[in-house]
Amino acid sequence: MNSGYAVPAVALVLVSTVLVGAFGLRISRTTSDFYVASRTVGPRLNAAAISGEYLSAASFLGIAGLVLVQGADMLWYPVGYTAGYLVLLLFVAAPLRRSGAYTLPDFAEARLASQAVRRLAGAFVVGVGWLYLLPQLQGAGLTLTVLTGAPDWLGGVIVAVVVTAIVAAGGMRSITFVQAFQYWLKLTALLVPALFLVLAWQGDGAPGRAFDEPAAFREQRSVRVQDPLALRLDRPLTVTVDGTVDGRAHDHAAVRLEPGTHRIAAGTHLTFAAGTPVPAAGHGADDALSPSRAESRTERPLYATYGLILATFFGTMGLPHVVVRFYTSPHGVAARRTTVAVLALIGAFYLLPPVYGALGRLYAPELTLTGDADAAVLLLPGRMIGGVGGDLLGALVAGGAFAAFLSTASGLTMAVAGVLTQDVLPSRGVRHFRLGTVLAMAVPLAASALVGGLPVADAVGLAFAVSASSFCPLLVLGIWWRRLTPPGAAAGMLVGGGSALLAVAATMAGFPGGGGALHALLAWPALWSVPLGFLTMILVSLATPGRVPAGTAAILARFHLPEELRSEVTP
Amino acid sequence: MSGFLAGLVVAVLPLLAAGFWLGRRTARPQHLGGLGTPVEHATFQTLHTASLATPPLRAGLTEETARKSARKLRSLLGTDALCLTDLTDVLVWDGAGAHHRTEIMERLAGPLETGRGEAFPLVCDTPDCAVRWAVVAPLTVDDRVHGALVACAPKESAVLVRAAGEVARWVSVQLELADLDQSRTRLIEAEIKALRAQISPHFIFNSLAVIASFVRTDPERARELLLEFADFTRYSFRRHGDFTTLADELHAIDHYLALVRARFGDRLAVTLQIAPEVLPVALPFLCLQPLVENAVKHGLEGKTDRCHIRISAQDEGAEALVVIEDDGAGMDPGLLRRILAREVSPSGGIGLSNVDDRLRQVYGDDHGLVIETAAGAGMKITVRLPKYQPGVHSAGRIGRG
């Protein structure tokens, strides 16, 4: 791809973000302007801001990559990411706003009046935030590598530095406008190229069979293998090899590979003829992370799908950067309206990544071999349209991708740094907030250097699983069950969220390798850890009936009564 | 391999955090261990245990605080069972022999009436009951009995009688302090209530005079101003809730400024810069308007030309930052310090010191007013309002009239 257009596009996104952030304030000088200056954020603006903050690298790049590699099964990802807001709307949005809480630890304290539960919730906010930041940085690294050939870590470092600088310097002064701007930017960056791509596809005779299993090469295609690769073949395959296969060197020789597993060395060029099915690829044995997860999914697709659905449906309400945005709504009803608008905006956005995924299966199937499937969105414009038009569209997509990293990463960093400053680091003050910001970003940056090829959407799925097992029970039971006690809430978060976190850690560490039932259970923990969290919270609460906080009835009344009635209830 | 490392890091992090927490919880006693002779060491231990039992008791004698402090008190006394009661019920029973609860309450009637300690054997049918004997020491605040501390032991012990008496006296002192805390809170609450309705009489007089001056020349303007005045007074005299939202407070300030502007015309210029994210923040009722009133007063004082007032509210993560700035006469910092310390009374209107006190009372000492000023250099007042503070909820929804 021609980086001559992409780099200015990325720079433009950065500059315009900073400008909107610095000058997007409403200023009034006369009385008549006052109502403009002090108008609260309306549901539509706030919804655009929430969507802008929420649509991350996983949505922008990851979904298309997964659809490309694994086909239509992966459409559950966009469905889950969207439907999470339905659950949020039904059970949480308005009461959460009426609770007056700004962050999740605030909510824990408001509902249970317990410092211990507050700290525990803070720890989980930090954990979920770090898990979620990790794929953002990786996505940035990948994007920059694809665009300019820069080393893998550079993009992550750039995003980390920019975000840390923005947040530590006092944050975006008009964060709502920035995030709303980012939403429309991301939508445009995906929608406009998608229109052109679909036109190009039409002009190509609208070839179908995008979701045929397996995807096939439509024309002769040469692939350079960057990392050692294990090809698994079900039937013989003839391929032209320039490099090393199974330890034997070939020089532009046609090789017939028998069914079984074949090891391809790094740097090898494979040339596939048109019509060849794309072989299934696994990376080298020591790097068993993403392929093993992918394999286990094909082995127990139903279980994995349910795990994914549960994690995304119930995990959204516990994302720290989403929760803080609800505070901007002036009251509970506005929070509900905002959520409805978010559903519409996000629903519209999520129609697009599957289009890229499907087109990727047709036009760039070899990405599954090189391990860069997440780059499909970035490469397709150049591949399908080409020329200056393709480059410009590619630059637009690249800009949108960077907007995705920036908005989500800055929202998460704000949330994590806030919790670190308030609940973890010793005392308060501006300098501590800066320290918290650096800490909030340094840990995921270091982790992203350690974890190489975690698929972006999968990594986000893990963050959702932990959030769903710890915060979903806390929020749902906290809002709807009057017998919840502080020990119950603490135990539920520890058992549910803790077990999900351990399962995530075990999976990341490659334990237990090889697949099987246990592996699937650990790779998709939500299906058992969410009920476990609920059950623990309920049972421990029932076992400690004496610890129900004193003002529970009044607190729940405040959560559920519309604000108009409140003044008549409270003297 | 790298995946394994990362997983290891993720797995170890919670353990590290737990270890850090445990370490902090247990660190202090160990610090003391290395110091001094065994006797001094024992003294340190006792003082440390006593200091651990203090914080819950400072909130008064309730079931919750009794439960939190009972274990510490029992280790202070070294008895098998310890029980705290109020005048009617056992609040907590820590240790063995909880089946003596009702018996204890029956035997307590006398000591609670007279306020004098007592020791008596317990009647028990259980053969292997660990407690046979009880010492009662009443807890008194201002010579009124509030409850009793009961220590139980297997056999009679004069040492325990003495120790229980001392611990009960110490607990009584803590409860007296709690009582003082409560009366201080009540005093400040009363002060806030008194302050709330107190808009400056000068302001009412001046506003009415201005409106009167418009009645004949510009009746329409007079009507508008009268409505502004009505809105402002309705807000000020509102009765429900101690807290309001930043949006409502800003609207009140707008009404106030409209009336002031009618009086001073072009001499007063106001700039507002409000981040919409912070408008729902809850804050003590009428705690910004006095600051604006102060800015107006200082801005126009001793000046004939224009005065400029800037009001801004910014989003600062978990806090809202409100800045009120004027370019007027300013003030001598020393004098201001004395006014805030209540050593001299301010010259008029609602003092800054009162707003400062209320902010500190609600949000803690970190959130008092920050004032930057010098004589002739204007004044800049900064208020940091946390977006969430336990117990701070605005009454009603924002955006009404």
Interface residues (C-beta under 8 A of the other chain):
Chain A: L25 R26 I27 S28 R29 T31 D33 F34 A37 S38 R39 T40 V41 G100 A101 Y102 T103 D106 E109 A110 A113 A123 G127 G170 G171 R173 S174 I175 T176 D286 D287 A288 L289 Y327 T328 S329 P330 H331 M414 A417 G418 T421 Q422 R428 F433 A447 L450 V451 G452 L454 G498 L501 L502 V504 A505 A506 T507 M508 A509 G510 F511 A550 R558 P562 E563 E564 R566 S567 T570 P571
Chain B: M1 S2 G3 F4 L5 A6 G7 L8 V9 V10 A11 L13 P14 A17 E64 H240 G241 A247 L250 H251 D254 L257 A258 R261 A269 V270 T271 L272 Q273 I274 A275 P276 E277 L279 P280 A282 Q314 D315 E316 G317 A318 D366 K387 Y388 P390 V392 H393 S394 A395 G396 R397 I398 G399
